[in-house]
């Protein structure tokens, strides 16, 4: 991410299938809800991830999706979830969203959020809000009873009640901890439920254009056309590069004031059909196209000129140990230390010289340029410099040994000189002296090899 100037890591940490967060207040959340006891995130793990990102200029924003995507809580906190009944309504088939009308729900959320805010210092926290299972809420007898007592008739009224309470929890925490004023991010599904709090809520658009969110005054993050897990045919990657949130042909151009409310974009990677050994190849270098789009003006949108750049970026990623996928067909990334020319782009009917002539220098950097951390020039220069250092210290060590020996020969009394191996009859070295000098010089050489 840092290679691409992507500066926010949105960490979707929990979901229906697993609850890997190790809470110290609610220890059974991961103990009963995670896939496995070794597939969890401890507070120390989280601190290390946050610090790792900070050192690279990357903010870490967690997502704890509520009120939906919470089935994994059923193993540890079933009392805060809605009970989803069968069609005959004679038995519980599964647990669904958080029960929005139960006081225990907000007691739990207050404790959980307080703990999270101690680990994540960023002002934003993502709270989901998408794909809530209203059918389950409608069949829970406890919720039906509460709706009558509280005069909460519709689903919309229930969700409004829920998000008002959540917003109150966030506000209370900000008052008690004024060093960070917390703000929440929600998916666009919750737009109508958080509309009254648009000044303190950031809307994450993932399945539509920006018009609805901007018309209601929200600040937004845009992801609609950048779902990396949905790119089943890698040859269609140019659509990720050409997607422009400000230039949707189906809508009028955004006004300058509206553009200012688009705080950024996000490439999303969901892992339902990926695993540790495949996920990076699914992300890179398609996400490189998203990065250039987000950091470039709209007129930088030529796929033909971007293709060789993304091929070179792929080679850089591979050089740095990132298993980036192939985008443009046959091509090659030479091994480190053998680069002497441009990396030839994938077979697209053009030569490296064509690329160099067509693409402006500011947009296309060959691997052998000084900009590249893995250029041939840098590695050769480093090797030459190391050789000169070794030679310098070797000669310096020998000269130092000779000077010290001569100094001893001229300054120490003759009786002591004899014991050191110097001849008493004349200024010179006997066999023992030569042996000591040899040992001394050898020691200098060893020290040079160890520390020089």
C-alpha angles and dihedrals in degrees: 000000000000090000087061099041090247100155107182127064109199103202112201093195106172137029144157094291101049142007104204098164110113104219118195091203096046104030096175094063092085095018090066103014105049124090090243138350089249093050097071140104115238122200087255091053090052093049090052092051092048092049092044088055095044092056088055097044094256124135117216114216117182125214120211102177116221147210091002131038089049105116092117088067089069091082093060108016109026090149092072095051133083116251112236110212128202120257088264087050092223100115141021113258097183144327120268139185125344112286101252095197100053123097091213088064093063094042088056094045092048092055094043096048092046089055093046093051088057090059101037114052097183116114092234129072122180113224100179110217095183134128098007113186101235092172089066093048090054094056101048108106092205091055091047090054093048092048090057093047094045096038091236101149108167136047089242091056090050093052092045089052091049097050093044089056092046091049089051090054091052092047092049091051091050090052092049092045105034095171089083124031104208124219128186131227120207134180116256091257088080095051097112092046096053098035093113090057099046093132092063100033127078114208120218109209112205110151108029142033125279099257101093095046094045093047089059092050101253126149106232148201115209125217106142098117098030106073101137095191091060094060098100094158106052091198088074093065092113089076088066090053095046096047108113118182090200096047106052105156090208093062136048115264116277117256117241091253090052092049090056089060092060098089095183149305134264135207108215127209119189119189106210089115100025136074139191094281096049108032099083092052089052091053102041135096093358088069086056087068090052091049093053091047092052094046097041135075117254094257091064094083108116110132092193093060093039094054096073091044093054090047090055091046089052089054091050091051092050090047088055094050100262112132097225119184129240114259108172106036128252116018142122140241108201118221121262116283098022100080113118101149139026116303103256110241121234114287103287100141095265133103127229088251090055088053093049091050097046102042121070115245092240091059100040124051120181117224092244093060119108089249093070115088088208101045123141091234093058095048093048092047091050092051093049092048092050090052093053091048091054093048092048094051092045093055091042090053093051094047091048091053093050093047093050092047093050090047091054091047093056101038109038120084116262095247091055090042090058092054089050092054102265119135114249094209097058142003104272145087129278122205094279091052093051089049092052091048091050092049090048093051091045089053090052090052093050092049090049092053091048100045108012 
